[in-house]
Amino acid sequence: MIEADVPMIMRIGFGFITLIFIVAIILLFRKTRNKVSLFLFGIQWGFTTLSFHFLLDALRVSPWNTPLYTENVSYSVGLCGIFWGLSICFMLIGIHKSVSVSKTAKK
């Protein structure tokens, strides 16, 4: 079990990071010519959001109200890891696309 305020604090933190992400994407959208890399970062953020959802789901499960407590937590943690891994893959692809375009643009 976790403290009752932890999910709310995590949501506030995630919302703050989301706001920073949106501002950064808007600023980069104005400055970059490579819109594909920004689209990849958007997909990355979608997978990060799904990962966060499953992390919160794993933290919210109550052992007293759930007959398959450990199975539900394992399922949520597993999905959290899968979506986080996909998020990192799309972030790395987006970084690669951003860097490779900037190198060719300098020539």
C-alpha positions as CSV (number, residue, x, y, z in Angstrom):
1,M,0.0,0.0,0.0
2,I,1.1,3.6,-0.6
3,E,0.1,6.8,0.9
4,A,-3.2,8.3,-0.3
5,D,-1.5,11.5,-1.6
6,V,1.1,9.8,-3.8
7,P,-1.0,9.2,-6.9
8,M,-2.2,12.8,-6.8
9,I,1.4,14.1,-6.4
10,M,2.5,11.9,-9.3
11,R,-0.3,13.2,-11.5
12,I,0.6,16.8,-10.7
13,G,4.3,16.1,-11.5
14,F,3.3,14.3,-14.7
15,G,1.0,17.1,-15.7
16,F,3.8,19.6,-15.1
17,I,6.2,17.6,-17.3
18,T,3.5,17.3,-20.0
19,L,3.2,21.1,-20.0
20,I,6.9,21.5,-20.4
21,F,6.8,18.9,-23.2
22,I,4.0,20.7,-25.1
23,V,5.9,24.1,-24.9
24,A,9.1,22.5,-26.1
25,I,7.3,20.8,-29.0
26,I,5.6,24.1,-30.0
27,L,9.0,25.9,-29.9
28,L,10.8,23.2,-31.9
29,F,7.9,23.0,-34.4
30,R,8.6,26.6,-35.3
31,K,12.3,26.2,-35.6
32,T,12.8,22.8,-37.2
33,R,12.3,21.7,-40.8
34,N,12.2,18.0,-39.8
35,K,8.6,17.6,-38.7
36,V,8.9,13.8,-38.7
37,S,11.2,13.8,-35.7
38,L,8.6,15.9,-33.8
39,F,5.9,13.4,-34.8
40,L,8.1,10.6,-33.4
41,F,8.5,12.5,-30.1
42,G,4.7,12.8,-30.0
43,I,4.4,9.0,-30.4
44,Q,7.0,8.7,-27.7
45,W,4.9,10.9,-25.4
46,G,1.9,8.7,-26.0
47,F,3.7,5.6,-25.0
48,T,5.1,7.4,-21.9
49,T,1.5,8.4,-21.0
50,L,0.3,4.8,-21.3
51,S,3.3,3.6,-19.2
52,F,2.4,6.2,-16.5
53,H,-1.2,5.0,-16.6
54,F,-0.2,1.4,-15.9
55,L,2.3,2.4,-13.2
56,L,-0.5,4.3,-11.4
57,D,-2.8,1.3,-11.9
58,A,-0.2,-1.0,-10.3
59,L,0.1,1.4,-7.3
60,R,-3.7,1.8,-6.9
61,V,-4.6,-1.9,-6.7
62,S,-5.8,-2.7,-3.2
63,P,-5.0,-6.2,-1.8
64,W,-8.3,-6.2,0.1
65,N,-10.6,-5.5,-2.9
66,T,-8.8,-7.6,-5.6
67,P,-8.9,-11.4,-5.5
68,L,-5.9,-11.7,-7.9
69,Y,-3.8,-8.9,-6.3
70,T,-0.3,-10.0,-7.3
71,E,-1.4,-11.0,-10.8
72,N,-3.0,-7.6,-11.4
73,V,0.1,-5.8,-10.2
74,S,2.4,-8.0,-12.3
75,Y,0.2,-7.3,-15.4
76,S,0.3,-3.6,-14.8
77,V,4.0,-3.4,-14.1
78,G,4.7,-5.6,-17.2
79,L,2.6,-3.3,-19.5
80,C,4.2,-0.3,-17.9
81,G,7.6,-1.7,-18.8
82,I,6.6,-2.5,-22.4
83,F,5.1,0.9,-23.1
84,W,8.1,2.6,-21.4
85,G,10.5,0.5,-23.6
86,L,8.5,1.5,-26.8
87,S,8.6,5.1,-25.6
88,I,12.4,5.0,-25.3
89,C,12.7,3.4,-28.8
90,F,10.6,6.2,-30.4
91,M,12.6,8.8,-28.5
92,L,15.9,7.4,-29.8
93,I,14.6,7.2,-33.3
94,G,13.4,10.8,-33.1
95,I,16.8,11.9,-31.8
96,H,18.5,10.0,-34.6
97,K,16.2,11.7,-37.2
98,S,16.8,15.1,-35.7
99,V,20.6,14.7,-35.6
100,S,20.9,13.2,-39.1
101,V,18.8,16.0,-40.7
102,S,20.9,18.7,-38.9
103,K,24.1,17.1,-40.3
104,T,22.8,17.0,-43.8
105,A,21.4,20.5,-43.6
106,K,24.9,21.9,-42.7
107,K,26.4,20.5,-46.0
